[in-house]
């Protein structure tokens, strides 16, 4: 069992003891997603895969919260925001824009392609480094800006 998965299990037990129902519900959602992937793909989840799953869960909830706000359903958006807060506790500290730009510059130095042709190889190098530590949509936007000008 990976360290992250073990940490999440320990936090679930702590939430049960504290009778923190909203936190417990979110951690159970995380556990259910891990279990679904383990069963579907017949694998044991490692830390890298767990980060990918958590990152995807945050992205889904951000999208949902945005749609709820557009539909003027603030109570549902608040529920999504609270789930995001719990999930993000298990993700590493987010990178700043300056740190992302520095990583893009470092990765760009190791790639032969120039212009937009470098987009695919550059994202291929950056994604494993930044998974769970940065919004990949934001990274993509910064890469495009760097390559275009």
C-alpha positions in Angstrom: 0.0 0.0 0.0 1.3 3.4 -0.9 2.0 6.1 1.7 -0.8 8.4 0.3 -3.4 5.6 0.4 -2.4 4.7 4.0 -2.6 8.3 5.0 -6.1 8.6 3.5 -7.2 5.5 5.4 -5.8 6.9 8.6 -7.6 10.2 8.0 -10.9 8.3 7.5 -10.5 6.6 10.8 -9.8 10.0 12.5 -12.8 11.5 10.8 -15.0 8.6 12.1 -13.7 9.1 15.6 -14.3 12.8 15.4 -17.8 12.3 14.0 -16.9 14.8 11.2 -19.6 13.7 8.7 -18.8 16.0 5.8 -15.1 15.2 5.9 -15.8 11.5 6.3 -18.2 11.5 3.3 -15.5 13.1 1.1 -12.8 10.7 2.2 -15.2 7.8 1.5 -15.7 9.2 -2.0 -11.9 9.1 -2.5 -11.7 5.6 -1.1 -14.5 4.5 -3.5 -12.7 5.9 -6.5 -9.5 4.2 -5.5 -11.4 0.9 -5.1 -13.2 1.3 -8.4 -9.9 1.8 -10.3 -8.3 -1.1 -8.4 -11.1 -3.5 -9.4 -11.6 -2.2 -13.0 -7.9 -2.2 -13.8 -6.8 -5.0 -11.5 -3.9 -2.9 -10.0 -2.8 -1.7 -6.6 -2.8 2.1 -6.5 0.6 3.7 -6.0 1.3 7.3 -5.0 1.6 8.6 -8.6 -1.7 7.1 -9.6 -3.4 8.3 -6.4 -2.2 11.8 -7.1 -3.6 11.6 -10.6 -7.0 10.4 -9.3 -7.1 13.1 -6.6 -6.2 15.7 -9.2 -9.0 14.5 -11.5 -11.5 14.6 -8.6 -10.5 18.2 -7.8 -10.9 19.2 -11.5 -14.4 17.5 -11.6 -15.5 19.4 -8.5 -14.3 22.7 -9.8 -16.2 22.2 -13.0 -19.3 21.2 -11.1 -19.0 24.2 -8.7 -18.7 26.5 -11.7 -21.8 25.0 -13.3 -23.8 25.3 -10.0 -22.8 28.9 -9.7 -23.9 29.6 -13.2 -27.2 28.0 -12.4 -27.5 30.1 -9.2 -27.3 27.0 -6.9 -24.8 28.4 -4.3 -25.6 25.6 -1.7 -24.5 22.9 -4.2 -21.4 24.9 -5.2 -20.5 25.3 -1.5 -20.7 21.5 -1.1 -18.3 21.0 -4.1 -15.9 23.6 -2.6 -15.9 21.8 0.7 -15.1 18.5 -1.0 -12.3 20.3 -2.9 -10.8 21.5 0.3 -10.7 18.0 1.8 -9.2 16.4 -1.3 -6.6 19.1 -1.6 -5.3 18.2 1.9 -3.9 15.0 0.4 -2.3 16.7 -2.6 1.2 18.2 -2.4 1.6 22.0 -2.1 0.6 23.8 -5.3 3.3 25.3 -7.4 3.4 29.1 -8.0 3.2 30.6 -11.4 6.9 31.5 -11.2 7.8 27.9 -10.3 5.7 26.6 -13.2 7.4 29.0 -15.6 10.9 28.0 -14.3 10.0 24.3 -14.9 8.7 25.1 -18.4 12.0 26.9 -19.2 14.1 23.9 -17.9 12.0 21.4 -19.9 12.2 23.6 -23.0 16.0 23.6 -22.9 16.0 19.8 -23.2 13.6 19.7 -26.2 14.8 20.0 -29.8 11.5 21.2 -31.4 10.6 24.9 -31.5 7.3 26.7 -31.8 4.0 24.9 -31.3 5.6 21.7 -32.5 7.3 21.6 -29.0 3.9 21.6 -27.2 3.4 17.8 -27.2 6.9 16.8 -26.1 7.1 19.7 -23.6 3.8 18.7 -21.9 5.0 15.1 -21.9 7.9 16.1 -19.8 6.0 18.5 -17.6 2.9 16.4 -16.7 4.7 13.8 -14.6 6.6 16.5 -12.7 3.5 18.7 -12.0 0.7 16.1 -11.6 -1.2 17.0 -8.5 1.0 20.1 -7.9 -0.5 22.4 -10.6 -3.6 22.8 -12.7 -2.6 21.2 -16.0 -4.9 23.6 -17.9 -3.0 26.5 -16.4 0.4 24.8 -17.3 -0.9 24.3 -20.9 -1.8 28.0 -21.1 1.6 29.1 -19.9 3.3 26.7 -22.3 1.3 28.1 -25.2 2.1 31.6 -24.2 5.8 30.8 -23.9 5.9 29.0 -27.3 3.9 31.7 -29.1 5.9 34.6 -27.9 
